[in-house]
Amino acid sequence: MKNTQLHKENDWFVSWFDSPYYHVLYKNRDDSEAQQFMTRLTDYINLESGDTILDVACGKGRHATFLASLGFQVTGTDLSNNSIEFASQFENENLQFLTHDMRKPMDLQYDAVFNLFTSFGYFDDEKDDLLALQSFRNNLKNNGIGIIDFLNIPYVEKQLIEHEVKSIDSIEFSIHRSMTKTHIIKNIAFSVDEVQHNYFEKVRSLQLLDFEALLEKSNLQIVELFGDYELNPYHANNSERLIMMVV
Ligand SMILES: C[S@@+](CC[C@H](N)C(=O)[O-])C[C@H]1O[C@@H](n2cnc3c(N)ncnc32)[C@H](O)[C@@H]1O
């Protein structure tokens, strides 16, 4: 099991997240907001210096690197080789990065396991989402705390901008968003050196009840909900995020 590859190279979440263009499109992410979120969250759940944190699907390590600077022992994992290669430049005695598929458990248990910024709901088969949650559960110590930070679907629905053009680093990204009963889909088209590129993001439109059912099947339960990165309470109709604290 450990060395078998679960993903296919043409899975959208493999090709898009590993492409340089993904990082161009999202280069203006708000890192100070991410850092304030991490400070508040680790305070709130009473993590102490030296406690261990697993950041599942860490991307280029923006949360993990900051968490290590706060004194935690942090491991960041992601399926994208390019992101992990980039993040590895920040490694130190408190911080390591590994290429790893979230559907497989790591060998260790951690005081906290985080899945941040909509890094869930990517798979076509629900069994894979369950594998990801079961691995998440297996990587938590007995008294460990899990955090899953997902979209709040009713909010996304209200705010959905169907078409948008973004010019970043001389690339013109034409973005079309749509919602089906089951998914939120973002089609991303652009050309570079006269070569046309087409990618998409496809995230399951999981709401609180869906998560409750998936978590129950994974032997996890929600103990607290937040609706944004300031840790305000969750309100289904108008919260920006669905942030679940699970044990
Ligand atoms: C929306 S990004 C968020 C990245 C990071 N958490 C952040 O906030 O910057 C989603 C991440 O999930 C990773 N990912 C997708 N499928 C994965 C899988 N099966 N196992 C591990 N990581 C995966 C992608 O490579 C990407 O880095």
The ligand as an SDF file (V2000), in Angstrom:
LIG
                    3D

 27 29  0  0  0  0  0  0  0  0999 V2000
   -5.8030   25.0300   -2.6580 C   0  0  0  0  0  0  0  0  0  0  0  0
   -4.1820   24.3740   -2.4860 S   0  0  0  0  0  0  0  0  0  0  0  0
   -3.8200   24.8430   -0.8350 C   0  0  0  0  0  0  0  0  0  0  0  0
   -2.3600   24.7230   -0.4740 C   0  0  0  0  0  0  0  0  0  0  0  0
   -1.9760   25.2190    0.9210 C   0  0  0  0  0  0  0  0  0  0  0  0
   -2.7120   24.5220    1.9800 N   0  0  0  0  0  0  0  0  0  0  0  0
   -2.1470   26.7080    1.0300 C   0  0  0  0  0  0  0  0  0  0  0  0
   -3.0170   27.1670    1.7630 O   0  0  0  0  0  0  0  0  0  0  0  0
   -1.4070   27.4350    0.3630 O   0  0  0  0  0  0  0  0  0  0  0  0
   -4.4730   22.6300   -2.4230 C   0  0  0  0  0  0  0  0  0  0  0  0
   -3.2370   21.7650   -2.2970 C   0  0  0  0  0  0  0  0  0  0  0  0
   -3.6580   20.3840   -2.2180 O   0  0  0  0  0  0  0  0  0  0  0  0
   -2.6430   19.5990   -2.8130 C   0  0  0  0  0  0  0  0  0  0  0  0
   -3.1940   18.2680   -3.1360 N   0  0  0  0  0  0  0  0  0  0  0  0
   -4.0920   17.9550   -4.0800 C   0  0  0  0  0  0  0  0  0  0  0  0
   -4.3570   16.6550   -4.0670 N   0  0  0  0  0  0  0  0  0  0  0  0
   -3.5970   16.1190   -3.0780 C   0  0  0  0  0  0  0  0  0  0  0  0
   -3.4360   14.7960   -2.5780 C   0  0  0  0  0  0  0  0  0  0  0  0
   -4.1200   13.7850   -3.0940 N   0  0  0  0  0  0  0  0  0  0  0  0
   -2.5860   14.6050   -1.5510 N   0  0  0  0  0  0  0  0  0  0  0  0
   -1.8940   15.6470   -1.0270 C   0  0  0  0  0  0  0  0  0  0  0  0
   -2.0020   16.9150   -1.4600 N   0  0  0  0  0  0  0  0  0  0  0  0
   -2.8560   17.1370   -2.4800 C   0  0  0  0  0  0  0  0  0  0  0  0
   -2.2630   20.4080   -4.0290 C   0  0  0  0  0  0  0  0  0  0  0  0
   -1.0400   19.9940   -4.5990 O   0  0  0  0  0  0  0  0  0  0  0  0
   -2.2710   21.8310   -3.4700 C   0  0  0  0  0  0  0  0  0  0  0  0
   -0.9950   22.2060   -3.0200 O   0  0  0  0  0  0  0  0  0  0  0  0
  1  2  1  0
  2  3  1  0
  2 10  1  0
  3  4  1  0
  4  5  1  0
  5  6  1  0
  5  7  1  0
  7  8  2  0
  7  9  1  0
 10 11  1  0
 11 12  1  0
 11 26  1  0
 12 13  1  0
 13 14  1  0
 13 24  1  0
 14 15  1  0
 14 23  1  0
 15 16  2  0
 16 17  1  0
 17 18  1  0
 17 23  2  0
 18 19  1  0
 18 20  2  0
 20 21  1  0
 21 22  2  0
 22 23  1  0
 24 25  1  0
 24 26  1  0
 26 27  1  0
M  CHG  2   2   1   9  -1
M  END
$$$$
